[in-house]
Amino acid sequence: MKITLVCSAGMSTSLLVLKMNETAKKLQVEANIIAVAEADLKNNIENTDVLLLGPQVRFLLNKYKADYEPQGIAVDVINSIDYGTMNGEKVLNHALNLLKSKQKVY
């Protein structure tokens, strides 16, 4: 499973990726989790299963849903509190739930 996090510059989500990877390891979940800047998304979208947007780029949600959900990619915004507290466990669980929902649909 590949989870791609998007924010303005790709920097603020890097710590969240570390926290998510720690949780994935603890839960024995195989996941490739990356953080990218919004400008670099097109170069990093390949094989993405779940696309999560940082709260600062939530305005892109409808565009990304229209662009990527038809390709089978689940798209959503990271909860602001989970993002602000860098709660990797909650964000990873959110991604896993999105993936489960996506698999039921497709």
Buried (B, 14 or more C-beta within 10 A) or exposed (E): BBBBBBBEBBEBBBEBBBBBBEBBEEEEBEBEBBBBBBEEBEEBBEEBBBBBBBBBBEEBBEEBBEBBBEEEBBBBBBBEEBBEEBBBBBBBBBBBEBBEEBEEEE
